[in-house]
Structures are given as C-alpha cells and as structure tokens.
Amino acid sequence: MGGFLGVITETGALDIGIASVIKKNKGKEKRLIPLLMILFAIGGTTYGMAEETIAFYPLLIPIMIGVGFDTVTAVAVILVGSQIGCLASTVNPFATGVASDTAGISIADGIVWRLVFLVVMLAISILYVYRYATKIEKNPEKSFVYSQRKEDLEFFKIPENSSTMTKKQLYILWIFILTFFIMILSLIPWGDFGIKIFEQFNDALLGLPVIGGLFRHAAPFGTWYFSEITMLFFVSSVLIGVVYGMSEDKFLEVFLKGSADLIGVALICAVSRGIQIIMNDGLITATILHWGEIGLKGLSPQLFITLTYLFYLPMSFLIPGTSSLAGATMGLLGPMAEFVHVRSHLVITAFQAASGVLNLFTPTSGVVMGALAIARIDIIVWIKFLAKLILLVIFMSTVILVIATFFY
C-alpha cells in the first residue's frame, strides 16, 4: 500500500485531486464527516474493514487539515467510522462469520439486532465527531493537537495546487478509485449471501484454454485476503507507472520510498501484536477466559448478557483480533447462553460490540497504533478525545443487549 501511494503521489494526480476536494467543499466542509463515516462503517460492517484503512490516512489527513479541521478529526472519521461498523458487524466474515460458525448458527441469525446497533452507534459517533469538528472550526485552539498544528501543516504538505488535471492524471485517479473498489468487492463474502456469480465467473475463466492456465491460482471475489490484496496494489502501481510514462528506475525509486514511509507503522503494529503474544503465551488470556466461564453460569438472561458484554471488554484487549477472539470463546459462551434463555446470536452481538469499542483505542491493536503513528497523535491524546464517546457506546450497548433478551 505504501509503494502504491508513493507511485500515485509522484504523478501529482493525488495532490490535484485533494486540492479539488478542498476547493469544492469550502464553506460546507463538515458534510464530508457523515458521508465518509457512513462509507467506512459500511466497510466495517460488511467485511471487517480494519488494516485496509491504513492506506486512507495519508489521503484524508491533508484534506481535513486543508478545510480547517485537524489530524484528530481525520483519524476519527476513518478509525471511528470503520470500527463502529465492525462493532455492529452485520455480515463480517471475520467476526460474525467465524463466531456464528463456532456457535453452530447461521450468520443471518440476529442480524436485526446488529442492524439496530449499526444505526444507533453510527448516529452517536457521527454526532460526536461532527460536534468536535464544529468546535475547532469556530476556535482552532480547542483542538487536542493545536500545539503541533504548524508542524502538521508542514509535515503533511497541504496541497495548494490549483493547476488543471491532465488526461493522464485523470486516468490515474480512475485507476486509484477502481483499485479500492475492487478491494472492497473482493472482500465481501458473497457466497454467504447465496450470490454465486463471482464463483461461476472464476470457474468459467479457469476453464478457458490457455487463459485458464494463466489464472489457475485465481480466487473468486469474496474469498480474497492479504495475499490477493497485495497483488492488487502492486499491479495497480505498475499500471499507474505505465499510464504516466514513468521510467523503470523512477518507478522503483518512488515505490520503495512509499514503502519506506510505512515501515515505522509496520514496526509499531508488530510491537502491538507482541503484547498479545506475551498475554497468550503467558497464559494470562487463558486464565481470564476460565474465570469468565465460571462466573457466567446460572445467571438471569439480563444479568448474563450484561456480564458477557463486560467480560468481552478485557478479552478484546488481550485478543484484539475478532476471528481469534470468536474462535477462543464462542464455543463455550454460545451454548452456555441457551441454558439461561439467551440466544447465541446475542452473545455474538455482545462480543462484537465489546471488541469494537476496545478496538477504538487499545494499544494492542496494530490498526489503532498504526493510524496514530501516521497522524502523529499520542495515544493519551486520542483516549482523551474518545473518552466520552466510549462511555456512551458502552452504556447504549448494554441497554440494547438487555432489551434484546426480552425477545427470546
């Protein structure tokens, strides 16, 4: 992703595109906030958009600073938007899918309550970020990062380019948009919805003479993951270089430079992951999981679901990966819930809601620490900004879960 961004930045298409967005939104800057947060939430709720958001921070931060906001607003739009979507995952294969499979139920079970979560939590989050943006728009000194605003303006090189976009740059922007469209399309689990068109197309492609041999390792949309996404960004980088007429030496130079820009982020992600490894290998995670299994037996439905949600808060800190957390716990808590007249799908909703709120700020999340590293925001500053929203989300999550237990 870093190399891809390095190549497209070299063409100048991104600077002109960002400058155009800033110019078109003068006087109506805040409308970007709900629009973008809804888009990122859709990514979160459908396929668990998390690591994929890293590529968007270098794009959105200059826009948000350029229209009068700050780096906190930019990170909030992407991180809060996508993680609120994950918090209310409706069909996310890496959270809802794994948890439903482990609990022995369909991914569609409980989707109504997850949609309720999505609407309520997204509305609360958009209002929260919107109010903050309004406040710093009126008085920039209210910004949590006001002391470093001058450095941010210089560091992120806010584009002031007003030159006309060339045809080559326009084509490059379309390649850029198409790349992210393909990424999103490829990660949505179409097969889980009974949509087989991409699998059928892939089978037909593999059945073709000669061409089928070239694509013998191709995977249909809906089954892609990091290997395929890496290929997508690399191929798009090469295509942009060809369209722009970039020499081989120049392409390698800017691709490697772009990759180098995200090496620091990659190292921070690795250190965050290391904390989780220590927790697991030191049996800290297993011990807490055992306590939870013992403590949640024989409770009323309302108390059970409340304590289940609270139990998943520290567990989400220890195991920030939703797939790992679902696999480790759902086989125990899913069946246990049925004994106290709580549907298994509510346990899945509680797990997702707790994991989602923790993944907004936990230092064991590579996504959080990577985003803050790109935006040059201290995690303590980020937690101060989020504190009220976190408390509100936890309260509303508990309320919705308790109400849902009455519809057994």
N, C-alpha and C positions, 0 to 999 in steps of 0.2 A: 504493500500500500504506500509506503514511504517513497519507494522508487517511482511508482505510478504518479504520485503527486509531484515529485521532482521533475519528471518529464513534462507534465502538463503545465507546470508553473513556468518552465523555460520558454514555452510557446507564447506566453503573455495572454493567452485566452482567458485564464482564470482571473487575472488582475482586471481585465476589461469587464469580464462578467460580473465580478464582485462590485466594481465601481458602478456598473449599470444598475445593479440591485439597490445599492445605496442611494443612487440618484433618483430612482423611481419611487423609493419609499420615504423620501424626505417629507416630513410632516405627518406621516402615517406609519411610523416605524414599528409601533407596538403591535400592529396587526400580524407581523411576522411571528410573534411569540405563540399565539394559539395555533396558527396554521402549522408551524414546524413541529410543535409539541404533539399535535394530533398525528402527524405523519410518522414521527419517531415512535409514538405509542402504538401505532398500527404495526410497525416493525417488531416491537417488543412483544405484543400480544399474539402475533401470528407465528413468529419463528424464533423468539427469544433474542432479539437484536441486542447485542452487548459489545463484544470485541469488534464487531463490524463498525461501530460508531467512531472508533479511533480515527478513521480517515476523515471524518466530518469536522473535527475540531479546528484543524488549520484553515478550513474553508469558512466556517461560521464566525470564528472569533474576530477576524478583521471586519466582517460585516456588522456585527453587533457593536464593536467599538466605533466603527465609522458612522453609525447612525445615532451615537450618543449614549450607548449603554456601556457595559464593562465585561470583563472576562467571566465574571461570576454568572452574569445573565446568559452568556453564550454556553457555558458548561451546563447550566441549569436547563436550558432548552433541550439540549441533546441528552444529557445523563438522566435528568428527572423524567423527561418525556419517554425515553426508551425503557427506563426501569419501572416506571408506573405501568407501562404496557406489560412488562414481564410480571409485575406484581399481580396484574389481573389477566394472566395468560389465559386465553380462550382455547387456542389450538396449538400452542407452542409445543413442538415435538420433544424438545429437550427438557421441559419441565412437566407440563400436563401429560404429554405422551408417555414419558418414562414412568411418572407417578401412577397414571391410570393403568398402565400395563402391569406394574408391580402390585397394585391393589386388586387387579383382576376385574377391572370395569372398563367400559368404553370411554374414549376420550370425549365423547359428547355428553356424558353424564355430568350434570351440574353446570353446564355451560351458561344457563340463565343467570345463576348467581355470580358467575365470573364476569358476565356482561354488566351486571349491576355494579360490581367492583370497578370495572373499567370506566364506566360513565361517571360514577361518583368521585373516584380518586383522581381521574384526569381533570375533572372540573375544578376540584380543590387545588390541584397542582398548578393548573394554568392561571387561576386567580392569584395564587401565591406569587408566582414568578412575575406576572403582569403588574401586580402592586409594587413589587420591588423595583421593576424597571421604571414604573411611573415615578417612584420616589427619587431615584437617582437622576432621572431625566430633568426633574424640577430642581434638584440640588445634587450635583455630582459628588459633593463631599460626603453624602450619605452612603456612598459605595463602600463595600467591605474592603476593596482593594484600591481606594482612592490614592493612597500614598505612593503607589507604583504606577499610576496612570501614564505619566510621561514616558517611563521605561517601556510600558506595554505598547504605547503608540509607536515607539521607535522599533521595538523588538518584532512586532507583528507587521510592520511596514504597511500601514493602512493605505490601500491604493487610491490614488487621486487621478488615475489615468482616464482622460476623457476622450482619447483617440477612438476612431471608428474601428469596429471589429472587421478584420479581413475575412474573406470567404474561407480560407484555411482555418482560421481561429474559430469560425462558426462551426465548421465540420468537426473540429476537435472538441468543442463543447458538446455537440451531439453525441460523439463517442463517449465522452465523460458521463453524460446522462444515461446513455444506453448501458454502460458498464454497471452502474449502480442499479438500474432497472433489472438487468439480468441477474445480478447478485441476489436481489430481493426475490425475484421469481424463482430462482433455483433453490432457495432455502425453505420455501413454504411447503409443508408436507402434503402435496396434492393427493397422493394415494389414500391418505386418511379420510379424505372427503369423498372418496369414490371417483375422483377425476383421474382417468387413465390416459388422457390424450398425449401427455408427455412421454409416458412409458411406451405407448404404441408408436409414437414418432421415433423414439430411440430404437425400438426393435426393428422398425422399417429401415432406418438408417444403417443399422448393423447388417441387415440382410442384403444390402446393395453390393454388387460386385465391385471390387477394387476399393471404392469409398468405404464400404463396411469394414474392410481390413484396416484402413487408416484410423477409424474411430472405434476399434474393437474394445478399447478401455473406457469409452464414453459412458457417463452415468446420466440418467434422465433428470430433468428438473424436478426438484422435490427431494432429491437424495444427495445433493451436493453438500460438501463440508469444506474444511480449511484447505485441503489439497487442491480441490477444484477452484475455490475462490482465489487461491494464489496464482493458479494458471490463468484465470480470467484477468486479473490485474496485470500480470506480466504481458500477456498477449495484447491487451489494450494499450499498454505502454509502448510496445513495438509498433502497433498500428498508428498511434499518435505520432511517433517519431517519423514514420514513413510519410504520413499525410503532410506533416510540417516540412518535410525535406531535410530532416536532421541527419548529420553525418554519423557514422558508426561511433567514432571517437567521442563526439559530443553527447550522443545518446548514453553511452556508458558512463561518461563523466557525471551527467545530471541525474541518471538513475541511481548511481552509487551515492551521490551527495544526498539525494532524497532519502535513501535507505538509512544513511548515517544519521539523519535528523531524528529518526525514531529509535535509534539504538538505546539512548538513555531511557526512553519509555519502556522498551523491551526489558531492560535490566530491572527497572522498578517493578514491572509485572512479575518478573522471576522472583524477586525478593518477597513480594506479597504472597506468591504461591508457596514460597519456602516456609512461611509462618504456618500455613495449613498443613504442610508435610510434617512439621515438628509436632503439631497438635495430634495428628493421626498416628504417627509412629510412636509418640509418647503415650499412647492410649488415653489421652485426655478426652478426645472425642467419644471413644467407645464408653468411657466411664459415665459421661454426661448422658449419653443415649440410654444406658442401662437405668440410670436414675429416672429418666423420663418414662421409661416403660413401667417401672414400679409405681411411680407417683400418679399415673393417669388412670389406673384401674378403678372400676366401681364407682364412678362419679355420675352426677346428673348430666344430661346432654348439654345444658348451657354451661355448666362448670367445666365439663370435659373439653368442649370446643375452645373455651377461653384459655384454659391451661395448655391445650395443644398449641394454640397460636403463640402463647408466651414461651412455650418450650422451644418452638422453632426459631425464636429470635436469637438466642445464643448459639443454637445449632447452625444457623445461617452464617454466623461469624466464623465458626470453626470449619464449616464446609460451604464456602460461597458458591460453588458450582451446583446449579439446580439439579442437574442429572445425577450427580454423585449423592446429593442430599436425599433426593427421592428414592434412589436405589438403596440407600443405607437405612431408611426409616419407614418407608411406606408399607413394606411387607409386615411390619409389626403394628403400626398405628391404624392402618386401614381396616383390618379385621377386628381390632380391638374396639373401634368406634361402633361397629354394628352391634356389639354386645350391650352398649349403653344407648342404643337407638339414635345414633348419629350416622348419617350416610357417609360412605367412604369418600364421596366426591367433596364433601365439606372439609374433610381432613386435608385433601389435596388443595382446596382453596385456601385453607389456613396456612399450609406450608408455603404456597406461592406468595401469599400476602406478607408473611413474615420475611421470607427470603428477599422479596422485592424491596421492602423498606430498609433492610440491613444493607443491601447492595447499593443503596444510595450513598453510603458513606464509609463502609467498613474498610479498614486499611489492609485487610487480607484479600481484597478484590483487586486484581490487576487492572480491570477496566476503570475503576474509580481512581486508583493511583496514577494510571497512565494518563487519564484525562486531566487530572490536576497538574501533572508534570508538564503536559503540553501547554496548559493555560497559565503556568507559573503561579498557582494558587496553593497556599499552605493548607494542609488538611484541617487544621484547627479553625482557620477562617471559613472553610467550606462547611464544617459542622455547625459553626455559629450561624451561618446563613440558613442552614436547613433545620435547625433545632425545632422551631415552632411547627414546621410542616411535618416533621417526623412524628411529633406528639399527636398532631391532628390525624394523621394517617393511621397511627396505631389505635387511637380511640375509635375512629369510624370503622376500621376493620373489625374490631371487637363487636361493635354494635351490629353490623351486618351479619356477622357469623352467628351471633346469638339469635337474631331474628330468624335466620335460616333454619335453626334447629327445630323450630315450631312447625316446619313443613316436612316432617319426616315421611 
